[in-house]
Amino acid sequence: MARRGHDAEVDEAEASGELNLVPYLDIITTLVIFLIFTFQVIIEFRLIELLPPAYSAQARQANPNPDEEPEIQLTLFIHSQGYKLVTDQPDLGTVDIPKRGDDYDTGRLTQELDRVKKSLSLSESLIITASDDLEYQVVVAAMDAAREYEGRLLFPDVLLAKASAGGG
């Protein structure tokens, strides 16, 4: 019984040992198109808008307006022994807030932040630096403690910084 048309061609290809790669190429083409669209969506979700600091001659000056006094910057260091409040002016000193037992004293931290903000007339920005071995909840609790006190905003503008190798 002789076969005709397409079946005869398939038999000849099979007899010669050739593989039909058309279905394989169809699948690969479909997968490539799918992956291109998938990665494009993933890349769009991972884009983060970043505003780099100003880099100009005026931004590099220590105090662009000599009539105004420089703004004091407050930094909160969180380490395994407790909290430490430090300003960028060494003559103002520091405030150490040790842990109470195993817990960080966030109540006292809020009171000290309020006192320091009132006495130094600080803005609403605070830099928080934490050592690498701290749990995330400790940093979040410090941010919550620094946000408000008795219904008044203290430091809603929090900047996170990485602790140096020497610690904080």
C-alpha positions, 0 to 999 in steps of 0.5 A: 500500500503506497502512501501519497502527499505529506505522509510520503514526505514524513516517511522519507524524512524519518527514513533519512534520520532528519528531525522536524525542528519546526514545532521546537522552533515554534515553542522557543519563539513563543517562550522568547517573546513571553520572557521579553515581556515578562522581564520588561514588566519586572524591570519596570517594577524595580526602578527606584526614583532617586534624587541625588544630592546637589553637586554644585559650587553653592552646594559644596559651600559649608554655609551659602548664606553667611547671615544665617547660622548653620543648621544643627544636624541631629543623629541617632545611633542605635547599638546593642547597648542602647541609643546615643544622640549626637549633633554635628557640633561636638561642643553640644555634647551627646545624650546616651540612653542605655537599655532597660534590661533587654529592651530599648527605652523608647519612652525616654528616647522620645522625651530626650528627642523632644528636649533636644529639639526644643533646646536647639531649635532643630528642624524636622529631620533626623539621621538614624544609624543602626549597627548591622546586627540589630533587628529590624523592629528595633529600628522601626520602634526608634523611628516611631519614637522619633515621629511625635511626642504628645501629639506634636511632630518631632522628626517625621523626616527620617534619613537612614544611614549605614553605620561605619565599620568603627560602629556608632 
